[in-house]
Amino acid sequence: MLRIRQGADGSVWIPRKNKETEAYLDKKYARLPNELRWVPKPERYLNVVDLKAFFKNHLCYIVGKGESLDMLTADCFPNKQAPIIALNESIHKVEELDLVNPTMCLQQDSKLRATCRPIRSVMIGSVDAMEFYQDVDFPYAYMPGDFGIYKATLSAVAAVNIAAELGATAFELWCFDGCMEGSLEYAECIGYDSGRDGAKERFKTHRKKIEMAASPRKVTFVMPPLWIDEPEPTETEDLVDTDVCTPEPQADSQPEHHAPLHEESPSETKCSSEIVSEIE
């Protein structure tokens, strides 16, 4: 039997094939496809499919890490029934807004380690990434291949794939500035440079991949209104830039308040911490 090595992400691996060692690891762990590497079996996590009630027949908001994230406000989310998936560290900005929407953080990349830990939102992640969140209250994990997600899948595409399979009917993607011919930088609140993990130009290719994943569902890329400069009046002022959308004001919109966790009603919007109580 070979010596079993352990990776920093919680996975275990062996340097070469060995039937005895592989059989032992297959019993205790889940093998990653075409690799001599295993991860903890997903039974220790909650099933992402159990979140279906919060996506079925709803718009889904997805929040990225573009520079405009610093200007995100609660007014950007007028549909209080729509679930929000915040990608990676954007969850910290989203949670500051104290929204009543069902809110989730999604982390696809285990290299981020535990930097995306939510305070009160549901945590969804690849089984590799979830090794850093063993103590969160509501850990939802997916295995490689689930929802068509693999190690190289973009975080935004992973979010779209999950939401689409769970029944989302349309998507609004906020703060994906690089997909809108905007800045290729991360927001200041993210805390590190967008070039840390690759060329910044990569963001220009993401829009097409996201739209393909969402097809045939409608996808709208949006920036916070305060981030968009007012244009100078011109003779073509009536032309609309279809890449930059702002939410229409709602006449009946009123300030929202969190309901106590024990006061659940099917007709009421639920805060993220109430998600699991309904599932259970």
Summary of the structure (lengths in Angstrom):
residues: 280
radius of gyration: 20.3
end to end distance: 42.1
largest distance: 77.6
contacts: 819
relative contact order: 0.16
helix: 32%
strand: 18%
